[in-house]
């Protein structure tokens, strides 16, 4: 089974750790893009905060085998 990663601002992602997700708390676009590039190799699902989704744009389509979803605003 692959890893679930939640990427975005700490206030939006920290609670997901209680469910066993790997959380990456970042806020600025540069950190978001760097974190996206450094996702663990066993990642299969990434939940993005709206700000993270906006910062990544079409880059979310670059990773084969990784499903991405965006949290509601």
N, C-alpha and C positions, 0 to 999 in steps of 0.2 A: 504494500500500500504506500502511496506517495504522501508527501508532506503537505500540510495546509499552512500557507504563509499569509499573514495579514500585514499589509504595508500601508503606512500613513502616519498621521499625527498621533502622538501618544494618547491623547484624550479619546480618540476614536478606536485605537487598536488594543490597548492594554487589557481590556476585559476579555478578549478572545483567548488570552493565555490560560484563563480558567477552564476553557474547554479543550486545552491541549494543543492549540495552534502555536506555531512559531510566529512571534510578533516582531516586527521591525518598525520601531518608532522613529520616523524622520519627518521633517516638515518642509525643508526648502527643496526646490526642484533639483538642485545638483545632488543632494544626498539621496533623493528619491531615485534618480537615474542611476547613481552608483550602486545603490542597494539592489535595484532591479538587475543590474549586470552581475551582481555577486550572489544571486539566489542560490540556495543549496541545490546540488544536482538532482536530489530526489524530490524536488518540488513538483507537485502535479496540479495544485489549485492555489491561486493567489486572489485574495480579497483585497481590493484597493479602496482607500478612502476617495471621495470625490476629488480632493486636491491632488492625490497621487495619480489618479487616472488622468486628470488634466495635464499634469506634468509629463507623464509618459506618452500620452497621445497614441500614435500608431505603433510605437515600440512594443506594445503588448502583443502584437501579432507576430513578432520576430521569434518567439520561443515555441518550437514544436513540442507538443505534448503537455503544454501548460495551459490550463483553462483559467481565464481571469474573469472576475465579476467585480462590479463596483457597488459599494454600499449606497443605500438611498441617502439623499441629502438630509 
